[in-house]
Amino acid sequence: MDSDTIFFQEILEKRTEDVIMSCVKSIWAVAELRLVAILMKKQSKSGIGESKMTKLLSRDEFRESVFVRDRYKCIFCGKSAEDTPEGKLDAHHIIERRLWSDGGYYLDNGATVCEEHHLLCEQTILSVEDVRMAAGISNVIVPDQFYPEQRIDKWGNYILEDGTRTRGELFFDESVQKVLSSGEVLRDFVPYMKYGRTFHLPFSPGIHDDDKALKDCSHFEGKHVVITKKMDGENTTCYSDGHIHARSIDSRGGEDRAWVKKFLSENVCFNLPEGWRVCGENLWAEHSIRYENLDSYFLGFSIWNEKNECLSWDETLEYFELLGITPVPVLWEGIWISKHMTSIHVDLGLDFEKDEGYVVRLADSFHIKDFKSSVAKYVRKNHVQTTKHWRAGQRFVPNLLKT
């Protein structure tokens, strides 16, 4: 066989090999896409509340499903495991698994990343929005204690309009502090806390579509609790440095907030130990219930120390007395026995023409990370009778103090 024949035969064999490899890759790509589609279909289901969560997976199912969806490549740089110095990829939790009551092993809470980009995600230099966009995730899911429309970082810290962040329930965790420090983002934090989302009791009649309810009350069972009247006002927090805000940390002032801000500034803030905060209800303006015999326009319900621990109820009352704060009315105190509690609102003598409902809390102290299992509420049916947000589209009408 002459040299020209050998040359052209080699070319033909090479081209045949290329065609075969191309076909194999195409077949694999189609099979991979089909597998992704099958997994997505298998794992999806109608949502839980507004979050429309996908199916909860096991840890191994989570890893494999995330890798398959992302085609075993880092969603940011496109590297496969073989391309990385470490020889591996990670299935990253978009929102930290410790913030989820069930571990957060949902496909829409995962993304495939190399070690380099995994660190940037953990440091929050790459935001949760960056991760979702790179992974092609449009279904935003978050743990129950958060609202999907509110921006949070990987560790559950709220992100404000100006880009600064609040301190979430994991902020003081040693591992979180270490990774945020390595990313040089601790300077982005303000020393303030958004008040926790209070879940409804399972038998609360006032649950709306955007509310969350406890599945059961087992975490209260046999424990010493305090039940206080739920007042129809505006959640307000003040700090030892003089900062005061409503539920939203970057909330602005207004006629309806002036009295309470003056009272807290003059009597409370600068008498608190450093890093402490007081939470209570601003009752100056009428919302859905009219008050005509209030002891004060500010009724306190909790005090938090520098470790993000809510003081016990007895300690709270002692500090309230020293600070001149009127506490919310106590309706009942004792041991929680679930079978007796579904109708306790009758025994409490609540009048749902005049009363919004009640709040139950553990009498002992608790950490912010345990807020969901330490505080709950019971709200009357059809309580909200104002516009979507009570401050919008209506004039302020002051409630009345005792004469």
C-alpha positions in Angstrom: 0.0 0.0 0.0 1.5 3.3 -1.1 2.0 6.2 1.2 -0.9 8.3 -0.3 -3.3 5.5 0.3 -2.2 5.0 3.8 -2.5 8.8 4.4 -6.1 9.0 3.1 -7.0 5.8 5.0 -5.8 7.3 8.3 -7.8 10.5 7.6 -10.9 8.4 6.9 -10.4 6.4 10.1 -9.9 9.5 12.1 -13.0 11.2 10.7 -15.0 8.0 11.3 -13.8 8.0 14.9 -14.7 11.7 15.3 -18.1 11.1 13.9 -18.7 8.1 16.2 -17.5 10.2 19.2 -19.7 13.0 18.2 -22.7 10.7 17.9 -21.9 9.2 21.3 -21.7 12.6 22.9 -25.0 13.6 21.3 -26.7 10.5 22.5 -25.3 11.0 26.0 -26.4 14.7 25.9 -30.0 13.7 24.9 -30.0 10.9 27.5 -28.7 13.3 30.1 -31.4 15.9 29.3 -34.1 13.1 29.5 -32.7 12.0 32.9 -32.9 15.6 34.1 -36.4 16.0 32.9 -37.4 12.7 34.6 -35.8 13.8 37.9 -37.4 17.2 37.7 -40.8 15.7 37.0 -40.4 13.2 39.8 -39.2 15.7 42.3 -41.6 18.5 41.6 -45.0 18.8 43.3 -47.5 21.5 44.1 -46.2 24.0 46.6 -46.4 24.4 50.4 -47.8 27.9 50.9 -46.3 30.6 48.8 -42.9 28.8 48.5 -44.0 26.0 46.1 -41.3 23.8 47.4 -40.0 20.8 45.4 -39.8 17.4 47.0 -37.6 17.0 50.1 -34.7 14.7 49.1 -32.3 12.6 51.1 -28.7 13.9 51.3 -27.5 11.5 48.6 -30.5 12.2 46.3 -29.9 15.9 46.8 -26.3 15.7 45.7 -26.9 13.5 42.7 -30.0 15.5 41.5 -28.1 18.8 41.7 -25.1 17.3 39.8 -27.4 15.8 37.1 -29.3 19.0 36.6 -26.1 21.1 36.4 -24.5 18.4 34.1 -21.7 17.7 36.6 -20.2 21.1 36.0 -19.7 24.2 38.2 -22.5 26.6 37.3 -20.1 29.5 37.3 -16.9 28.4 35.5 -18.1 25.3 33.8 -15.4 23.1 35.2 -16.0 19.4 35.7 -14.5 17.5 38.7 -11.6 16.4 36.5 -10.8 20.0 35.7 -10.4 21.1 39.3 -7.2 20.8 41.5 -9.3 19.0 44.1 -10.8 16.6 41.7 -14.3 17.1 42.9 -17.4 19.3 42.8 -19.7 20.3 45.7 -23.5 20.3 46.0 -23.9 23.7 47.6 -26.9 24.7 49.8 -28.1 28.0 48.5 -29.7 28.8 51.9 -27.9 27.2 54.8 -29.4 23.8 55.8 -29.3 24.7 59.5 -32.0 27.4 58.8 -34.4 24.7 57.6 -36.4 22.6 60.0 -36.0 19.7 57.6 -32.5 20.2 56.4 -33.3 22.0 53.2 -32.5 19.2 50.8 -34.6 20.5 47.9 -33.4 20.6 44.3 -34.1 24.3 44.1 -31.9 24.9 47.1 -28.9 23.4 45.5 -26.2 24.2 43.0 -23.1 22.5 41.6 -19.9 24.5 42.3 -16.2 24.0 42.3 -14.2 24.6 45.5 -13.2 28.2 44.4 -16.8 29.2 43.7 -18.1 27.3 46.7 -16.0 29.5 49.0 -17.3 32.6 47.3 -20.8 31.5 47.9 -20.1 30.7 51.6 -18.5 34.1 52.0 -21.6 35.6 50.4 -19.5 37.4 47.8 -21.6 35.5 45.4 -25.2 36.2 46.4 -28.1 33.7 46.6 -29.5 35.6 43.6 -26.3 35.1 41.7 -26.4 31.3 42.4 -30.0 30.9 41.4 -29.4 32.8 38.1 -26.4 30.7 37.2 -28.2 27.5 38.0 -31.3 28.6 36.1 -33.5 28.4 39.2 -36.6 30.6 39.0 -38.6 29.0 41.9 -37.4 30.8 45.0 -37.7 28.7 48.1 -36.8 29.8 51.7 -37.2 28.4 55.2 -40.5 28.9 56.8 -39.4 31.8 59.0 -38.6 34.0 56.0 -40.7 35.6 53.2 -39.7 34.8 49.6 -39.8 38.4 48.6 -37.4 39.5 51.3 -33.7 39.4 50.4 -31.5 37.3 52.6 -28.0 36.0 52.2 -26.8 32.4 52.5 -26.8 32.5 56.3 -30.3 34.0 56.7 -29.1 37.6 57.3 -31.6 40.2 55.9 -30.3 42.5 53.2 -31.5 46.1 53.4 -32.2 48.4 50.5 -28.8 50.2 50.8 -27.0 46.8 50.7 -26.2 46.6 54.4 -27.3 43.5 56.3 -28.9 42.7 59.6 -27.7 40.0 62.0 -29.6 36.8 61.6 -30.0 33.8 63.9 -26.7 32.2 62.8 -24.7 35.4 62.7 -22.8 34.8 65.9 -22.1 31.1 65.1 -18.3 30.6 65.1 -18.2 29.0 61.7 -20.3 31.7 60.2 -18.2 34.5 61.7 -15.1 32.8 60.3 -16.3 32.5 56.7 -17.8 36.0 56.7 -14.6 37.4 58.1 -12.6 35.7 55.4 -14.7 37.3 52.8 -14.3 40.7 54.5 -18.1 41.3 54.5 -18.6 41.8 58.3 -18.3 45.5 57.7 -21.6 45.3 55.7 -23.6 44.5 58.9 -25.6 46.8 61.1 -26.0 45.9 64.8 -29.8 45.5 64.5 -32.2 42.6 64.3 -35.5 42.1 62.5 -38.1 40.7 64.9 -38.8 37.1 64.2 -41.8 35.8 62.2 -44.4 34.6 64.7 -46.2 31.4 63.6 -49.9 30.8 64.2 -51.0 28.1 66.6 -52.5 25.2 64.6 -56.0 26.1 65.7 -55.7 29.9 65.2 -58.7 31.0 63.0 -57.0 34.0 61.6 -54.5 32.3 59.3 -54.1 34.0 55.9 -52.4 32.7 52.7 -49.1 34.4 53.5 -49.1 33.3 57.2 -47.3 30.3 58.6 -48.8 27.9 61.2 -47.2 25.4 63.5 -47.8 21.7 62.6 -48.4 20.9 66.3 -47.6 22.3 69.8 -45.4 19.5 71.0 -42.5 21.9 71.8 -44.8 23.6 74.3 -46.1 20.5 75.9 -45.5 20.3 79.6 -43.6 23.6 79.7 -44.2 26.7 81.7 -45.7 29.3 79.3 -47.0 32.9 79.6 -50.1 34.0 77.5 -50.4 37.7 76.9 -53.0 39.7 75.0 -52.1 40.3 71.4 -52.3 44.1 70.9 -53.2 45.6 67.5 -50.3 47.9 67.0 -46.9 48.2 65.3 -44.0 46.0 66.3 -41.2 48.3 67.5 -37.6 47.7 68.6 -35.2 50.0 70.4 -31.5 49.6 71.1 -28.9 50.7 73.6 -27.3 53.0 70.9 -30.5 54.9 70.5 -31.6 53.3 67.2 -35.4 52.7 66.9 -37.3 51.0 64.1 -40.6 49.3 63.3 -40.6 45.7 62.0 -38.6 46.8 59.0 -35.1 47.9 60.2 -34.9 50.7 57.6 -38.4 52.0 58.4 -38.9 55.8 58.4 -40.5 58.1 61.0 -43.9 59.6 60.9 -46.7 61.2 63.0 -47.8 57.7 64.2 -44.3 56.9 65.4 -43.3 60.2 67.0 -44.7 59.6 70.6 -43.1 56.1 70.9 -39.7 57.3 69.6 -39.6 60.2 72.0 -40.6 57.9 74.9 -38.0 55.3 74.1 -35.2 57.8 73.4 -35.7 59.6 76.6 -36.5 56.7 79.0 -35.2 53.4 77.6 -32.5 53.3 75.0 -29.5 54.7 76.9 -30.4 52.9 80.0 -30.0 49.5 78.3 -26.8 47.5 78.6 -24.6 47.6 75.5 -26.0 45.4 72.7 -29.4 44.9 74.3 -32.8 45.7 72.7 -36.4 46.0 73.8 -39.3 45.0 71.7 -42.9 46.1 72.1 -46.1 47.4 70.5 -46.6 51.0 69.3 -50.3 51.6 69.9 -50.5 55.4 69.2 -52.5 54.9 66.0 -55.7 53.0 65.5 -55.4 50.0 63.2 -58.2 47.5 63.1 -59.1 47.8 66.8 -59.9 51.0 68.6 -58.3 51.5 72.1 -59.7 54.1 74.4 -58.2 53.1 77.8 -54.5 52.4 77.3 -52.0 52.6 80.1 -49.3 53.7 77.6 -48.8 54.0 73.9 -45.9 51.6 74.2 -46.4 48.1 75.7 -43.3 45.9 76.0 -43.2 42.2 75.4 -39.6 41.1 75.3 -36.0 42.1 76.1 -32.9 40.6 74.2 -29.3 40.6 75.5 -26.1 41.0 73.5 -26.0 37.2 72.9 -29.3 37.3 71.1 -31.1 35.6 74.0 -34.6 36.6 75.0 -34.8 37.1 78.7 -37.1 35.0 80.8 -40.5 36.5 81.5 -39.7 37.2 85.2 -36.4 38.9 84.2 -38.3 40.9 81.5 -40.8 42.2 84.1 -38.0 43.2 86.4 -36.3 45.3 83.7 -39.6 46.8 82.5 -40.2 48.1 86.0 -36.7 49.6 86.2 -37.1 51.2 82.7 -40.6 52.4 83.2 -42.1 50.2 80.5 -45.7 49.0 80.7 -45.9 45.3 79.8 -48.5 43.7 77.6 -51.4 42.4 79.7 -50.9 38.8 81.0 -53.9 36.6 80.5 -52.7 33.3 81.8 -49.5 31.6 83.1 -49.0 27.9 83.7 -48.1 24.5 82.2 -49.1 24.0 78.6 -51.3 20.9 78.1 -52.3 20.8 74.4 -55.6 19.0 74.9 -56.8 21.8 77.1 -55.5 24.7 74.9 -57.6 24.6 71.8 -60.5 26.5 73.5 -58.5 28.5 76.1 -59.5 31.7 74.4 -63.0 31.1 75.9 -61.5 30.7 79.4 -59.4 33.8 78.9 -62.5 35.8 78.4 -61.4 37.3 75.1 -64.0 39.4 73.3 -63.2 39.2 69.6 -65.1 42.3 68.9 -62.4 44.2 70.8 -59.5 41.7 71.1 -57.2 40.6 68.3 -56.1 37.4 70.1 -53.2 36.2 72.3 -49.5 35.3 72.2 -47.9 32.4 73.9 -44.2 32.3 74.8 -42.0 30.1 77.0 -41.6 31.6 80.4 -37.9 30.6 80.4 -35.2 32.4 78.3 -34.5 31.2 74.7 -32.1 32.0 71.9 -33.2 33.7 68.7 -32.6 30.5 66.7 -35.3 28.8 68.8 -37.8 31.6 68.3 -40.1 29.5 66.1 -40.5 26.9 68.8 -40.7 29.4 71.7 -43.4 31.9 70.6 -46.7 31.5 68.7 -50.0 33.4 68.3 -53.7 33.0 68.1 -55.6 35.6 66.0 -59.3 36.1 65.5 -60.9 35.3 62.2 -60.9 38.2 59.7 -58.8 40.4 61.9 -57.3 42.7 59.4 -59.8 45.3 58.3 -57.5 48.0 56.9 -55.8 48.4 53.5 -52.9 46.0 52.5 -50.6 48.0 54.7 -52.4 49.9 57.4 -50.2 53.0 56.9 -51.1 53.4 53.3 -54.2 55.2 52.0 -55.7 56.2 55.3 -55.4 59.0 57.8 -54.0 58.3 61.3 -56.5 58.3 64.2 -54.9 58.3 67.6 -56.0 55.8 70.2 -56.7 57.1 73.7 -54.9 56.8 77.0 -56.5 56.4 80.4 -57.7 59.7 81.8 
